[in-house]
Amino acid sequence: MHTHKYLSLVTFAALLACSNSGSKDAATEKPAVDSAATVTKNEDGSFVALSDYSKTLPLNKIKLPAGFRIDVFAEVENARSLAISPSGTLYVGNRDAVLPEANAGLGAIDLKRTKKLDARTARIYLSRADVTLMEAFAQYFQGIVPVGYQPNAVGKGPLQYVGTGPFKVESFTPGRESVHVRNENYWRPGQPYFDEVRIINFPDDAAKVNALLSGQIDAMTDVPFAQVPVVRRRSNLKVYTAQTGAWTPLCMRVDVEPFRDVRVRRAMRLLINRPQAVRQGLSGFGRVANDIYSPFDPAYAGDEFPQRRYDPEQARSLLRSAGREGLSVELVTSPADTGMVEGATIFAQNAKAGGVKVTVRNVDGGTIYGDQYLKWPFSADYWGTRNYLQQVAAGVLKTAPFNETHWDAYPGYKRFESLYRQALAAVDDRKRAQIIKEMQRMEYQDGGLIIWGFKNLTDAYSSKVGGFKVDRGTLNLNKYGNGFRTIYFV
């Protein structure tokens, strides 16, 4: 029996809001359109581009009061639509969802054909092949909730806190703490062991570390690398380290100069000393990468391709052939995640030997992920662990919400997207792996990502807490003790 029942954990969370805003003078600028669109000039001098789709709208069938008329005011690319079901559920969709999986991991589900079989069973139909569906269901952020659940109304209404996990939310104070109490109806016998879990947010790393050292908290996530030796010197504390596939890439937009030229991109990938970046930038808590993400994917080929090494002379030669010798670029980074500033700084130092001047611009998280996010020509970012096809949907496809390198401008993109669709439809593991490796080869040879390393998790906890097991993944502290259900006081 475990008689001590209260756990205090600290995390440091940052909410990043990302948006894209157009020019304030957009109403008077002539829009860029394709050959299937017609440009019309309005009476106020503004322009509107209407595609053939708009011209087929049956506006004449809409009955209007006398004296009123209706016209198409604007064409919104891939416009979203809303529909309310008879039971009150609001569904959101896109008119031209060519690749809906880029916007939602469950985008292949055909809701119109999905049927309820009984109180606990539903038959799901798909609108297209998607072998990643089960992975999408398994993501930690997916959940099953009843009709009427409001994710934006935390703490309000009869369905304020919904879940089938080991704990229930007792209180939530944004920016400060949340208190969770044992779910007496939890379906796993004997779990969880704690009666209460308290998660506290601290404003900075120093406050977190001091709280751990003083015994105010029992565990913390993301110990700063420089503070790991301090924690290790305490006999009553333990450091939790685990490999992950987390990466902090340097992102080159392939649709703008100077990175439109593949020779420039290849040269830049040769201008970082990867072992040095891991040793100094991550204090050794990581491993060297080879410009390919998703190292835990069974089809990962990053270790099969020749390992890129620091070669400033070869980089100089490539830049010379591209007419870019003596290149000067700005690299935008932020302390939003460990390794972003360190990797950018080391890259700038290394690049000098290749004749490249890199000006590092260090901004706050609100700036790098503000209006210019996805527009920076050269910038740092961070990602957690995903399998390859899911990562492609999230950050590489034309419709990806975080298409940082604008890979769709790459001349071979259509082939890449075709392979992606083939991989989604490939049920045979070996066939799918072959397709994925071909996609990875394209990114390895011509991509816009400089992936120099994968970093480890470095967390810490009191020696009086037991049950943590080292695993591979993105979530800290053994997936927070598997939702705090498998850890206990000893």
Disulfide bonds with the S-S distance in Angstrom:
none
